[in-house]
Amino acid sequence: MQDRKKCPAKAGRWVILDFPPLTCPRSRAWCWCCRYLIVSFHGLRVNRDAFQPSAVMKTLFVFSVISFSILIGAGCQSGPAPTENSAVPELPKGQVQRSVHDRPGFVGAEKDGAVWIFRAGSEELAKFDETQKVPGDGAAAIGVLDKPLKAPDSETLEAYVGTIQYSRPGFLAVGVDGRIWVFRSGSEALANYLNMQKVPGDGAAAIGVLDKTVKAPDSATVDAYLAEYLYSRPGFQAVAKDGRIWVFRSGSEELAKYNETQKVPGDGAAAIGVLDKTVKAPDSATIDAYLAEYLYSRPGFQAVAKDGRIWVFHSGSEELAKFHETQKVPGDGAAAIGVLAKTLKAPDSITIEDYLAVYWDRPGFDATEVEGRVWVFRSGSEELHKFRQTSKVPGDGAAAIGVIDRTLKAPDNQTIADYLSVY
């Protein structure tokens, strides 16, 4: 498509106007008024003598001037840009969206450079709406959002932070007394919690699976939530069933049938011993595609299974788009054999090098392969800085053998333990 910004207007021709996308009706009206005005003035400027505006053009010009003036006086807003925060989770019926920071049962408001959180319907929220004054210092959390997060009390703050860090599609999570309580979206248990602000007794618990104890009204909710949290991946939804993890392609007919009947499609295909639980799917192709995504995709790269090999593409690349369209890999490409458990292929050798450079990384850790071993450093640590300067590892360090498919090394045992906790 022609890049309009690189095509200068020439005298005697129409000017190509490239307006940014505007979302509200007044924005679009203003945009069209501007277009009529500019086109009319341009025609007058370019050809003053020959330009004879018709009655229709005169009418449009007058209308544009009047409308332009009205819109200037009324102001124009294009609406808030959609963000991840505004998309999930869905607010319950009766709660009106007031800001992008709202969550079910919570209302957010920006004040004095901070985001203040109130419980929906609370006395503190009513006072804030009336006076626009926040209730003193309150409780604060830094690093959760791009602005300081504040609330009237620590209980409200903990509950809200839980909704940000632990909610998943189909589930709302809240922080309560150092634990994470999860509810199915739209469930009666969630409605009761939002109304009463109390969790339903002891409930069921999963300890040691996440970094906090997970609780829910019943064990089925805990199992379903952990399946979604731990095993769902882009393009795939995971569900817990009879102690196994069933995976379905997002939007597939099989997933729709399961959601309707809560029954899995017969025996299906299985992968045993690959993950910590048996993985099942409607067919072997789904399992292969899922495991490629689960085991090999990395930030900035998407991995797909093809003919027993793992093909990796840069996210958003033209080669990846062509693969999705045709399901065909780009010729022979480049290969790395013996580096990972499966032969690794990519459109070119640079893609393989870039991919392997980040393959072992995990959140908070930078890892690299040195002489057949994987060395792990804490991101931003002094040891990592020295390694990047000298390409020398810090002595013998600590080691863990047999936990991954390479010997794992780090400057100390605690780094290894923390790395494996997020591996």
FENLINQUI-V490787 format. One record per residue. N is the residue number from 1. RES is the residue in one letter. BURIAL is b if it has 9 or more other ideal C-beta (glycine too) atoms within 8 Angstrom, else e. D_CENTER is the distance of its C-alpha to the mean C-alpha in whole Angstrom. Layout:
BEGIN
n:N res:RES burial:BURIAL d_center:D_CENTER
n:N res:RES burial:BURIAL d_center:D_CENTER
END
This chain:
BEGIN
n:1 res:M burial:e d_center:30
n:2 res:Q burial:e d_center:32
n:3 res:D burial:e d_center:30
n:4 res:R burial:e d_center:32
n:5 res:K burial:e d_center:31
n:6 res:K burial:e d_center:34
n:7 res:C burial:e d_center:36
n:8 res:P burial:e d_center:39
n:9 res:A burial:e d_center:41
n:10 res:K burial:e d_center:44
n:11 res:A burial:e d_center:47
n:12 res:G burial:e d_center:48
n:13 res:R burial:e d_center:45
n:14 res:W burial:e d_center:42
n:15 res:V burial:e d_center:39
n:16 res:I burial:e d_center:36
n:17 res:L burial:e d_center:34
n:18 res:D burial:e d_center:30
n:19 res:F burial:e d_center:28
n:20 res:P burial:e d_center:25
n:21 res:P burial:e d_center:23
n:22 res:L burial:b d_center:24
n:23 res:T burial:e d_center:23
n:24 res:C burial:b d_center:26
n:25 res:P burial:e d_center:29
n:26 res:R burial:b d_center:31
n:27 res:S burial:b d_center:29
n:28 res:R burial:b d_center:30
n:29 res:A burial:b d_center:33
n:30 res:W burial:b d_center:33
n:31 res:C burial:b d_center:32
n:32 res:W burial:e d_center:35
n:33 res:C burial:b d_center:38
n:34 res:C burial:b d_center:37
n:35 res:R burial:b d_center:37
n:36 res:Y burial:b d_center:40
n:37 res:L burial:b d_center:42
n:38 res:I burial:b d_center:41
n:39 res:V burial:b d_center:42
n:40 res:S burial:b d_center:45
n:41 res:F burial:e d_center:46
n:42 res:H burial:b d_center:45
n:43 res:G burial:b d_center:48
n:44 res:L burial:b d_center:50
n:45 res:R burial:e d_center:50
n:46 res:V burial:b d_center:50
n:47 res:N burial:e d_center:53
n:48 res:R burial:e d_center:55
n:49 res:D burial:e d_center:58
n:50 res:A burial:e d_center:57
n:51 res:F burial:b d_center:54
n:52 res:Q burial:e d_center:55
n:53 res:P burial:e d_center:53
n:54 res:S burial:e d_center:53
n:55 res:A burial:e d_center:53
n:56 res:V burial:e d_center:50
n:57 res:M burial:b d_center:48
n:58 res:K burial:b d_center:50
n:59 res:T burial:e d_center:49
n:60 res:L burial:b d_center:45
n:61 res:F burial:b d_center:46
n:62 res:V burial:e d_center:48
n:63 res:F burial:b d_center:45
n:64 res:S burial:b d_center:42
n:65 res:V burial:b d_center:44
n:66 res:I burial:e d_center:44
n:67 res:S burial:b d_center:41
n:68 res:F burial:b d_center:39
n:69 res:S burial:e d_center:41
n:70 res:I burial:e d_center:40
n:71 res:L burial:b d_center:37
n:72 res:I burial:e d_center:37
n:73 res:G burial:e d_center:39
n:74 res:A burial:e d_center:36
n:75 res:G burial:e d_center:33
n:76 res:C burial:b d_center:30
n:77 res:Q burial:e d_center:26
n:78 res:S burial:e d_center:24
n:79 res:G burial:e d_center:21
n:80 res:P burial:e d_center:18
n:81 res:A burial:e d_center:15
n:82 res:P burial:e d_center:13
n:83 res:T burial:e d_center:10
n:84 res:E burial:e d_center:7
n:85 res:N burial:e d_center:9
n:86 res:S burial:e d_center:12
n:87 res:A burial:e d_center:10
n:88 res:V burial:e d_center:10
n:89 res:P burial:b d_center:12
n:90 res:E burial:e d_center:15
n:91 res:L burial:b d_center:18
n:92 res:P burial:b d_center:22
n:93 res:K burial:e d_center:25
n:94 res:G burial:e d_center:27
n:95 res:Q burial:b d_center:24
n:96 res:V burial:e d_center:24
n:97 res:Q burial:e d_center:21
n:98 res:R burial:e d_center:22
n:99 res:S burial:b d_center:19
n:100 res:V burial:e d_center:15
n:101 res:H burial:b d_center:16
n:102 res:D burial:b d_center:17
n:103 res:R burial:b d_center:16
n:104 res:P burial:b d_center:19
n:105 res:G burial:b d_center:22
n:106 res:F burial:b d_center:21
n:107 res:V burial:b d_center:21
n:108 res:G burial:b d_center:20
n:109 res:A burial:b d_center:23
n:110 res:E burial:b d_center:23
n:111 res:K burial:e d_center:26
n:112 res:D burial:e d_center:28
n:113 res:G burial:e d_center:25
n:114 res:A burial:b d_center:23
n:115 res:V burial:b d_center:21
n:116 res:W burial:b d_center:23
n:117 res:I burial:b d_center:22
n:118 res:F burial:b d_center:25
n:119 res:R burial:b d_center:25
n:120 res:A burial:b d_center:26
n:121 res:G burial:e d_center:29
n:122 res:S burial:b d_center:30
n:123 res:E burial:e d_center:33
n:124 res:E burial:b d_center:31
n:125 res:L burial:b d_center:29
n:126 res:A burial:e d_center:33
n:127 res:K burial:b d_center:34
n:128 res:F burial:b d_center:31
n:129 res:D burial:e d_center:32
n:130 res:E burial:e d_center:35
n:131 res:T burial:e d_center:36
n:132 res:Q burial:e d_center:32
n:133 res:K burial:e d_center:33
n:134 res:V burial:b d_center:31
n:135 res:P burial:e d_center:33
n:136 res:G burial:e d_center:34
n:137 res:D burial:e d_center:31
n:138 res:G burial:b d_center:30
n:139 res:A burial:b d_center:27
n:140 res:A burial:b d_center:24
n:141 res:A burial:b d_center:21
n:142 res:I burial:e d_center:20
n:143 res:G burial:e d_center:17
n:144 res:V burial:e d_center:15
n:145 res:L burial:e d_center:14
n:146 res:D burial:e d_center:16
n:147 res:K burial:e d_center:19
n:148 res:P burial:b d_center:21
n:149 res:L burial:b d_center:20
n:150 res:K burial:b d_center:23
n:151 res:A burial:b d_center:25
n:152 res:P burial:b d_center:29
n:153 res:D burial:e d_center:29
n:154 res:S burial:e d_center:27
n:155 res:E burial:e d_center:26
n:156 res:T burial:b d_center:24
n:157 res:L burial:b d_center:22
n:158 res:E burial:b d_center:22
n:159 res:A burial:b d_center:21
n:160 res:Y burial:b d_center:18
n:161 res:V burial:b d_center:16
n:162 res:G burial:b d_center:16
n:163 res:T burial:b d_center:14
n:164 res:I burial:b d_center:12
n:165 res:Q burial:e d_center:12
n:166 res:Y burial:b d_center:13
n:167 res:S burial:b d_center:12
n:168 res:R burial:b d_center:11
n:169 res:P burial:e d_center:11
n:170 res:G burial:e d_center:15
n:171 res:F burial:b d_center:15
n:172 res:L burial:b d_center:16
n:173 res:A burial:b d_center:16
n:174 res:V burial:b d_center:19
n:175 res:G burial:b d_center:21
n:176 res:V burial:b d_center:24
n:177 res:D burial:e d_center:27
n:178 res:G burial:e d_center:25
n:179 res:R burial:b d_center:23
n:180 res:I burial:b d_center:20
n:181 res:W burial:b d_center:21
n:182 res:V burial:b d_center:19
n:183 res:F burial:b d_center:20
n:184 res:R burial:b d_center:20
n:185 res:S burial:b d_center:19
n:186 res:G burial:e d_center:22
n:187 res:S burial:b d_center:24
n:188 res:E burial:e d_center:27
n:189 res:A burial:b d_center:27
n:190 res:L burial:b d_center:24
n:191 res:A burial:b d_center:26
n:192 res:N burial:b d_center:29
n:193 res:Y burial:b d_center:26
n:194 res:L burial:b d_center:25
n:195 res:N burial:e d_center:29
n:196 res:M burial:e d_center:30
n:197 res:Q burial:e d_center:28
n:198 res:K burial:e d_center:29
n:199 res:V burial:e d_center:28
n:200 res:P burial:e d_center:30
n:201 res:G burial:e d_center:32
n:202 res:D burial:e d_center:32
n:203 res:G burial:b d_center:30
n:204 res:A burial:b d_center:28
n:205 res:A burial:b d_center:27
n:206 res:A burial:b d_center:25
n:207 res:I burial:e d_center:26
n:208 res:G burial:e d_center:25
n:209 res:V burial:e d_center:22
n:210 res:L burial:b d_center:19
n:211 res:D burial:e d_center:20
n:212 res:K burial:b d_center:21
n:213 res:T burial:b d_center:23
n:214 res:V burial:b d_center:22
n:215 res:K burial:b d_center:24
n:216 res:A burial:b d_center:24
n:217 res:P burial:b d_center:27
n:218 res:D burial:e d_center:28
n:219 res:S burial:e d_center:27
n:220 res:A burial:e d_center:26
n:221 res:T burial:b d_center:23
n:222 res:V burial:b d_center:22
n:223 res:D burial:b d_center:22
n:224 res:A burial:b d_center:20
n:225 res:Y burial:b d_center:17
n:226 res:L burial:b d_center:18
n:227 res:A burial:b d_center:18
n:228 res:E burial:b d_center:14
n:229 res:Y burial:b d_center:13
n:230 res:L burial:e d_center:15
n:231 res:Y burial:b d_center:15
n:232 res:S burial:b d_center:13
n:233 res:R burial:b d_center:11
n:234 res:P burial:e d_center:10
n:235 res:G burial:e d_center:13
n:236 res:F burial:b d_center:14
n:237 res:Q burial:b d_center:15
n:238 res:A burial:b d_center:17
n:239 res:V burial:b d_center:20
n:240 res:A burial:b d_center:23
n:241 res:K burial:b d_center:26
n:242 res:D burial:e d_center:29
n:243 res:G burial:e d_center:28
n:244 res:R burial:b d_center:26
n:245 res:I burial:b d_center:23
n:246 res:W burial:b d_center:22
n:247 res:V burial:b d_center:20
n:248 res:F burial:b d_center:20
n:249 res:R burial:b d_center:18
n:250 res:S burial:e d_center:16
n:251 res:G burial:e d_center:18
n:252 res:S burial:b d_center:21
n:253 res:E burial:e d_center:24
n:254 res:E burial:b d_center:25
n:255 res:L burial:b d_center:22
n:256 res:A burial:e d_center:23
n:257 res:K burial:b d_center:26
n:258 res:Y burial:b d_center:25
n:259 res:N burial:e d_center:23
n:260 res:E burial:e d_center:26
n:261 res:T burial:e d_center:29
n:262 res:Q burial:e d_center:27
n:263 res:K burial:e d_center:29
n:264 res:V burial:e d_center:28
n:265 res:P burial:e d_center:30
n:266 res:G burial:e d_center:33
n:267 res:D burial:e d_center:33
n:268 res:G burial:b d_center:30
n:269 res:A burial:b d_center:29
n:270 res:A burial:b d_center:29
n:271 res:A burial:b d_center:28
n:272 res:I burial:e d_center:29
n:273 res:G burial:e d_center:29
n:274 res:V burial:e d_center:26
n:275 res:L burial:e d_center:24
n:276 res:D burial:e d_center:25
n:277 res:K burial:e d_center:25
n:278 res:T burial:b d_center:27
n:279 res:V burial:b d_center:24
n:280 res:K burial:b d_center:25
n:281 res:A burial:b d_center:25
n:282 res:P burial:b d_center:27
n:283 res:D burial:e d_center:28
n:284 res:S burial:e d_center:28
n:285 res:A burial:e d_center:26
n:286 res:T burial:b d_center:23
n:287 res:I burial:b d_center:23
n:288 res:D burial:b d_center:24
n:289 res:A burial:b d_center:21
n:290 res:Y burial:b d_center:18
n:291 res:L burial:b d_center:20
n:292 res:A burial:b d_center:20
n:293 res:E burial:b d_center:16
n:294 res:Y burial:b d_center:16
n:295 res:L burial:e d_center:19
n:296 res:Y burial:b d_center:18
n:297 res:S burial:b d_center:15
n:298 res:R burial:b d_center:14
n:299 res:P burial:e d_center:12
n:300 res:G burial:e d_center:13
n:301 res:F burial:b d_center:15
n:302 res:Q burial:b d_center:15
n:303 res:A burial:b d_center:18
n:304 res:V burial:b d_center:20
n:305 res:A burial:b d_center:23
n:306 res:K burial:b d_center:26
n:307 res:D burial:e d_center:30
n:308 res:G burial:e d_center:30
n:309 res:R burial:b d_center:28
n:310 res:I burial:b d_center:24
n:311 res:W burial:b d_center:23
n:312 res:V burial:b d_center:21
n:313 res:F burial:b d_center:19
n:314 res:H burial:b d_center:18
n:315 res:S burial:e d_center:14
n:316 res:G burial:e d_center:15
n:317 res:S burial:b d_center:19
n:318 res:E burial:e d_center:22
n:319 res:E burial:b d_center:23
n:320 res:L burial:b d_center:20
n:321 res:A burial:b d_center:20
n:322 res:K burial:b d_center:24
n:323 res:F burial:b d_center:23
n:324 res:H burial:e d_center:21
n:325 res:E burial:e d_center:24
n:326 res:T burial:e d_center:26
n:327 res:Q burial:e d_center:25
n:328 res:K burial:e d_center:28
n:329 res:V burial:e d_center:27
n:330 res:P burial:e d_center:29
n:331 res:G burial:e d_center:32
n:332 res:D burial:e d_center:33
n:333 res:G burial:b d_center:30
n:334 res:A burial:b d_center:30
n:335 res:A burial:b d_center:31
n:336 res:A burial:b d_center:30
n:337 res:I burial:e d_center:32
n:338 res:G burial:e d_center:33
n:339 res:V burial:e d_center:30
n:340 res:L burial:b d_center:27
n:341 res:A burial:e d_center:28
n:342 res:K burial:e d_center:28
n:343 res:T burial:b d_center:29
n:344 res:L burial:b d_center:27
n:345 res:K burial:b d_center:27
n:346 res:A burial:b d_center:25
n:347 res:P burial:b d_center:27
n:348 res:D burial:e d_center:28
n:349 res:S burial:e d_center:29
n:350 res:I burial:e d_center:27
n:351 res:T burial:b d_center:24
n:352 res:I burial:b d_center:25
n:353 res:E burial:e d_center:26
n:354 res:D burial:b d_center:22
n:355 res:Y burial:b d_center:21
n:356 res:L burial:b d_center:23
n:357 res:A burial:e d_center:23
n:358 res:V burial:b d_center:19
n:359 res:Y burial:e d_center:20
n:360 res:W burial:b d_center:21
n:361 res:D burial:e d_center:19
n:362 res:R burial:b d_center:17
n:363 res:P burial:e d_center:15
n:364 res:G burial:e d_center:18
n:365 res:F burial:b d_center:20
n:366 res:D burial:b d_center:22
n:367 res:A burial:b d_center:24
n:368 res:T burial:b d_center:26
n:369 res:E burial:b d_center:29
n:370 res:V burial:b d_center:32
n:371 res:E burial:e d_center:35
n:372 res:G burial:e d_center:34
n:373 res:R burial:b d_center:32
n:374 res:V burial:b d_center:28
n:375 res:W burial:b d_center:29
n:376 res:V burial:b d_center:26
n:377 res:F burial:b d_center:26
n:378 res:R burial:b d_center:24
n:379 res:S burial:e d_center:22
n:380 res:G burial:e d_center:24
n:381 res:S burial:b d_center:27
n:382 res:E burial:e d_center:31
n:383 res:E burial:b d_center:31
n:384 res:L burial:b d_center:28
n:385 res:H burial:b d_center:30
n:386 res:K burial:b d_center:33
n:387 res:F burial:b d_center:32
n:388 res:R burial:e d_center:30
n:389 res:Q burial:e d_center:34
n:390 res:T burial:e d_center:36
n:391 res:S burial:e d_center:34
n:392 res:K burial:e d_center:36
n:393 res:V burial:e d_center:35
n:394 res:P burial:e d_center:36
n:395 res:G burial:e d_center:39
n:396 res:D burial:e d_center:39
n:397 res:G burial:b d_center:36
n:398 res:A burial:b d_center:35
n:399 res:A burial:b d_center:34
n:400 res:A burial:b d_center:32
n:401 res:I burial:e d_center:34
n:402 res:G burial:e d_center:32
n:403 res:V burial:e d_center:29
n:404 res:I burial:e d_center:27
n:405 res:D burial:e d_center:29
n:406 res:R burial:e d_center:30
n:407 res:T burial:b d_center:32
n:408 res:L burial:b d_center:30
n:409 res:K burial:b d_center:31
n:410 res:A burial:b d_center:30
n:411 res:P burial:b d_center:32
n:412 res:D burial:e d_center:33
n:413 res:N burial:e d_center:32
n:414 res:Q burial:e d_center:30
n:415 res:T burial:b d_center:27
n:416 res:I burial:b d_center:28
n:417 res:A burial:e d_center:27
n:418 res:D burial:b d_center:24
n:419 res:Y burial:b d_center:22
n:420 res:L burial:b d_center:23
n:421 res:S burial:e d_center:22
n:422 res:V burial:b d_center:18
n:423 res:Y burial:e d_center:19
END
